């Protein structure tokens, strides 16, 4: 019988399928359903700095008459933020008590000095790990790419110093040199890297002539970029890689494992049907039995760049071959 156990960011998992941070990981009831469905771990919905700040501003707006004194404003602003943070910490604590699978907290922040201080509080309530969800829209043409890279690295360094929890970072693929950044994060000491974040893109409503939110659940998703970079980097770094974006079925999970991923994160497919993990793990087990693999470690990374006869194939676009086929 196939053994689906694996290890990601120093955390033992019963299978390689993790439920990614999303609206369905924001409530205890849904988290319990996820465990029952068969996910190996859950990443709680990210605590967003922008959301906390907006909620704090709303709370303060209702108390305008009492805010004539600067000290009073600062006190109430901090109290409002603490209230939102405490709500998140309560979810982490309740999830740890209710679930038998690992619970990974997630922070989406830009104020490094303020927000990463909460990392120690995640430890206190029992989180199994911490995922940094960080993305900069480099819209200021005066800021060089090297400065953007430095901002990411400073964040990770600060986080590593502020927590002993297993630490991962979920990144996008838009760096000028993803390989350099992935290796740099590894050198800092992160335990895992999620390749890649699928960002909500803006859209335009042509009838209302206004901006609109994108519709991520309607897209098919493309796992090709994640697959390539997992294969290129999995054998070159310390720590684990977790594949994300376009993970819709068991076949794709197997591909990511062959490329060298230790686990995958599922978001869109799970939002459509939380039970998708059942068909994923069933496919992996059936495929392993058919191929004679008893453990995931028997084939993990088998097709990574360093382990194949023609490693340059992972770097070539293969346009001609694709067109001819």
C-alpha positions as CSV (number, residue, x, y, z in Angstrom):
1,X,0.0,0.0,0.0
2,X,1.3,3.4,-1.0
3,X,2.7,5.6,1.9
4,X,1.8,9.2,1.2
5,X,3.6,10.7,4.1
6,X,5.9,13.6,3.5
7,X,7.6,16.4,5.4
8,X,7.4,20.1,4.7
9,X,9.1,23.0,6.6
10,X,10.0,20.5,9.3
11,X,6.4,19.5,9.8
12,X,5.3,15.8,9.3
13,X,2.3,15.5,6.9
14,X,0.1,12.5,6.3
15,X,0.0,13.3,2.6
16,X,1.4,16.1,0.4
17,X,-1.9,18.1,0.0
18,X,-2.2,21.3,2.1
19,X,-5.3,23.6,2.1
20,X,-4.0,27.0,1.2
21,X,-4.8,30.3,2.9
22,X,-8.2,31.4,1.6
23,X,-11.7,32.5,2.7
24,X,-12.5,28.8,3.6
25,X,-9.6,28.7,6.2
26,X,-11.1,31.6,8.1
27,X,-13.6,29.7,10.2
28,X,-13.3,26.8,12.6
29,X,-16.2,24.9,11.0
30,X,-14.6,25.0,7.6
31,X,-11.2,24.0,9.1
32,X,-12.9,20.9,10.7
33,X,-14.5,20.0,7.3
34,X,-11.0,20.3,5.7
35,X,-9.5,17.9,8.2
36,X,-12.4,15.4,7.7
37,X,-12.0,15.7,3.9
38,X,-8.3,14.6,4.2
39,X,-6.0,17.6,3.9
40,X,-2.7,17.1,5.6
41,X,-2.5,20.6,7.0
42,X,-4.2,24.0,6.8
43,X,-2.9,27.5,6.3
44,X,-5.2,29.9,8.0
45,X,-6.5,32.9,6.0
46,X,-3.8,35.6,6.1
47,X,-4.1,38.3,8.6
48,X,-3.8,41.4,6.3
49,X,-2.3,44.6,7.5
50,X,-4.5,46.7,5.2
51,X,-7.6,45.0,6.6
52,X,-6.6,45.5,10.2
53,X,-5.8,49.2,9.5
54,X,-9.1,49.8,7.8
55,X,-11.1,48.1,10.6
56,X,-9.2,50.2,13.1
57,X,-10.0,53.4,11.1
58,X,-13.7,52.5,11.1
59,X,-13.7,51.9,14.9
60,X,-11.9,55.2,15.4
61,X,-14.3,57.0,13.1
62,X,-17.2,56.1,15.4
63,X,-15.4,57.8,18.3
64,X,-14.4,61.1,16.7
65,X,-15.7,63.2,19.5
66,X,-13.3,61.6,22.0
67,X,-10.2,61.9,19.8
68,X,-9.2,65.5,20.3
69,X,-6.1,64.5,22.3
70,X,-3.3,62.9,20.3
71,X,-2.4,60.5,23.1
72,X,-6.0,59.3,23.2
73,X,-6.0,58.7,19.4
74,X,-2.8,56.7,19.6
75,X,-4.1,54.6,22.5
76,X,-7.4,53.8,20.8
77,X,-5.8,53.1,17.4
78,X,-3.5,50.5,19.0
79,X,-6.4,49.0,21.0
80,X,-8.4,48.6,17.8
81,X,-5.5,46.8,16.1
82,X,-5.0,44.6,19.2
83,X,-8.7,43.6,19.0
84,X,-8.3,42.4,15.4
85,X,-5.1,40.6,16.2
86,X,-6.6,38.9,19.2
87,X,-9.5,37.6,17.0
88,X,-6.9,35.9,14.7
89,X,-4.9,34.5,17.6
90,X,-8.2,33.1,19.0
91,X,-8.8,31.3,15.7
92,X,-5.3,29.8,15.7
93,X,-5.7,28.6,19.3
94,X,-9.2,27.1,18.7
95,X,-8.0,25.4,15.5
96,X,-5.0,23.8,17.3
97,X,-7.3,22.5,20.0
98,X,-10.0,21.2,17.6
99,X,-7.8,19.7,14.8
100,X,-5.4,16.9,14.7
101,X,-3.5,18.2,11.6
102,X,-0.9,21.0,11.5
103,X,-2.1,24.6,11.6
104,X,0.0,27.2,9.9
105,X,-0.6,30.9,10.6
106,X,-0.2,33.4,7.8
107,X,0.8,37.1,7.9
108,X,0.4,39.5,5.0
109,X,2.3,42.6,6.1
110,X,4.3,45.6,4.9
111,X,5.3,47.2,8.2
112,X,8.1,44.8,9.2
113,X,8.9,46.3,12.5
114,X,5.3,46.2,13.8
115,X,3.7,43.1,12.4
116,X,6.4,40.5,12.8
117,X,6.4,41.1,16.5
118,X,3.1,39.1,16.5
119,X,5.0,36.1,15.3
120,X,6.0,35.3,18.9
121,X,2.3,35.4,19.9
122,X,1.5,32.8,17.3
123,X,4.0,30.5,19.0
124,X,2.3,31.1,22.3
125,X,-1.1,29.9,21.0
126,X,0.4,26.8,19.4
127,X,0.7,27.5,15.7
128,X,2.8,24.7,14.0
129,X,4.3,27.1,11.5
130,X,4.2,30.6,10.0
131,X,3.8,31.6,6.4
132,X,4.8,35.0,5.2
133,X,2.5,36.3,2.4
134,X,4.3,39.3,1.0
135,X,3.9,41.1,-2.3
136,X,5.0,44.5,-3.6
137,X,3.4,46.0,-6.7
138,X,6.5,47.7,-8.1
139,X,4.6,50.6,-9.6
140,X,7.1,53.3,-8.7
141,X,9.4,53.6,-11.6
142,X,12.0,55.4,-9.5
143,X,12.6,52.3,-7.3
144,X,15.1,49.8,-8.7
145,X,14.4,46.1,-8.8
146,X,17.4,45.5,-6.5
147,X,15.6,47.7,-3.8
148,X,12.5,45.6,-4.1
149,X,14.5,42.4,-3.7
150,X,16.2,43.9,-0.6
151,X,12.9,44.6,0.9
152,X,11.9,41.0,0.6
153,X,15.1,39.8,2.1
154,X,15.0,42.2,5.0
155,X,11.5,41.0,5.8
156,X,12.6,37.4,5.8
157,X,15.7,38.1,7.9
158,X,13.6,40.0,10.4
159,X,11.0,37.2,10.6
160,X,13.7,34.5,11.1
161,X,15.1,36.5,14.0
162,X,11.6,36.9,15.6
163,X,10.4,33.4,15.6
164,X,11.6,29.9,16.2
165,X,8.5,28.5,14.4
166,X,9.0,26.7,11.1
167,X,9.0,29.6,8.6
168,X,7.9,29.8,5.0
169,X,7.4,32.5,2.5
170,X,4.9,32.5,-0.3
171,X,6.2,34.5,-3.3
172,X,5.3,35.5,-6.8
173,X,7.3,34.7,-9.9
174,X,7.9,38.3,-10.9
175,X,11.5,38.7,-9.7
176,X,14.1,39.4,-12.4
177,X,15.9,36.4,-11.1
178,X,13.7,34.0,-9.2
179,X,16.5,31.5,-8.8
180,X,18.7,34.1,-7.0
181,X,15.8,35.0,-4.7
182,X,14.9,31.4,-3.9
183,X,18.5,30.6,-3.0
184,X,18.8,33.8,-1.0
185,X,15.7,33.0,1.1
186,X,17.1,29.5,1.6
187,X,20.4,31.0,2.8
188,X,18.6,33.1,5.3
189,X,17.1,30.0,6.8
190,X,13.5,29.7,5.8
191,X,12.2,26.2,6.1
192,X,9.8,26.3,3.1
193,X,9.0,28.4,0.0
194,X,5.7,28.4,-1.8
195,X,6.0,28.7,-5.6
196,X,4.0,30.7,-6.5
197,X,1.4,33.0,-5.1
198,X,-1.6,33.5,-7.4
199,X,-2.5,37.2,-7.0
200,X,-5.9,38.6,-7.5
201,X,-5.7,40.7,-10.6
202,X,-7.7,43.9,-11.3
203,X,-10.3,43.9,-14.1
204,X,-12.5,46.5,-15.8
205,X,-16.3,46.6,-15.9
206,X,-16.9,47.9,-19.5
207,X,-20.6,48.7,-18.7
208,X,-20.0,50.7,-15.6
209,X,-16.7,52.1,-16.9
210,X,-15.1,51.3,-13.6
211,X,-12.5,49.0,-12.0
212,X,-13.6,45.6,-10.9
213,X,-12.2,42.7,-9.0
214,X,-10.9,39.8,-11.1
215,X,-12.6,36.4,-11.1
216,X,-10.0,33.9,-10.0
217,X,-12.4,30.9,-9.7
218,X,-13.3,31.2,-13.4
219,X,-9.7,30.7,-14.6
220,X,-8.3,27.3,-15.3
221,X,-4.9,28.1,-13.7
222,X,-1.5,27.4,-15.1
223,X,0.9,25.2,-13.1
224,X,3.7,25.4,-15.7
225,X,5.6,28.2,-14.1
226,X,5.5,26.6,-10.7
227,X,6.5,23.3,-12.1
228,X,9.5,24.7,-14.0
229,X,10.9,26.6,-11.0
230,X,10.3,23.7,-8.6
231,X,12.3,21.5,-10.9
232,X,15.1,24.1,-11.4
233,X,15.6,24.8,-7.7
234,X,14.5,21.8,-5.6
235,X,17.9,20.2,-5.6
236,X,19.8,23.4,-5.2
237,X,18.6,24.7,-1.8
238,X,18.2,23.8,1.8
239,X,14.6,23.6,3.0
240,X,11.5,22.6,1.1
241,X,9.5,23.8,-1.9
242,X,5.8,23.7,-1.9
243,X,4.0,24.1,-5.3
244,X,1.0,26.3,-5.7
245,X,-1.2,27.8,-8.5
246,X,-3.0,25.5,-10.9
247,X,-3.1,22.5,-8.6
248,X,-6.4,21.0,-9.7
249,X,-6.0,17.2,-9.7
250,X,-3.9,14.3,-8.5
251,X,-1.9,14.2,-11.8
252,X,-0.6,17.7,-11.2
253,X,0.3,16.9,-7.7
254,X,2.4,13.9,-8.9
255,X,4.1,16.1,-11.5
256,X,5.1,18.6,-8.7
257,X,6.5,15.8,-6.5
258,X,8.5,14.4,-9.4
259,X,9.9,17.9,-10.0
260,X,11.0,18.0,-6.3
261,X,8.2,19.6,-4.3
262,X,7.7,18.3,-0.8
263,X,4.0,19.3,-0.8
264,X,1.4,21.3,-2.7
265,X,-1.1,24.0,-1.7
266,X,-4.6,23.8,-3.1
267,X,-6.9,26.9,-3.2
268,X,-9.2,27.4,-6.1
269,X,-10.0,23.7,-6.6
270,X,-10.8,23.5,-2.9
271,X,-13.0,26.5,-3.0
272,X,-15.0,24.9,-5.7
273,X,-15.1,21.5,-3.9
274,X,-13.5,20.9,-0.5
275,X,-13.5,17.2,-1.2
276,X,-11.2,17.5,-4.2
277,X,-8.4,16.3,-1.9
278,X,-10.0,12.8,-1.8
279,X,-9.6,12.3,-5.5
280,X,-6.1,13.8,-5.4
281,X,-4.8,11.4,-2.8
282,X,-6.6,8.5,-4.4
283,X,-4.9,9.2,-7.7
284,X,-1.5,9.6,-6.1
285,X,-1.9,6.2,-4.3
286,X,-3.1,4.4,-7.4
287,X,-0.3,5.9,-9.5
288,X,2.3,4.9,-6.9
289,X,1.0,1.3,-6.8
290,X,1.0,1.1,-10.6
291,X,4.6,2.4,-10.8
292,X,5.9,0.3,-7.9
293,X,6.7,3.2,-5.6
294,X,6.0,2.4,-1.9
295,X,6.9,5.9,-0.6
296,X,6.8,9.5,-1.9
297,X,10.6,9.6,-1.3
298,X,11.1,6.8,-3.8
299,X,10.3,9.3,-6.6
300,X,10.3,12.8,-5.2
301,X,12.7,15.0,-7.3
302,X,13.3,12.2,-9.8
303,X,12.8,14.6,-12.7
304,X,14.4,17.7,-11.1
305,X,16.9,19.4,-13.2
306,X,20.0,17.9,-11.5
307,X,18.6,14.4,-11.8
308,X,17.8,14.1,-15.5
309,X,20.0,13.2,-18.5
310,X,19.3,16.5,-20.3
311,X,18.9,19.2,-17.6
312,X,18.8,22.0,-20.1
313,X,15.3,20.9,-21.1
314,X,13.9,22.6,-18.0
315,X,15.3,25.9,-19.2
316,X,14.3,25.7,-22.8
317,X,10.8,26.9,-23.8
318,X,10.4,23.9,-26.2
319,X,8.2,25.9,-28.5
320,X,9.1,24.0,-31.6
321,X,8.5,20.6,-30.0
322,X,5.2,21.8,-28.6
323,X,4.0,23.1,-32.0
324,X,5.1,19.9,-33.8
325,X,3.3,17.7,-31.3
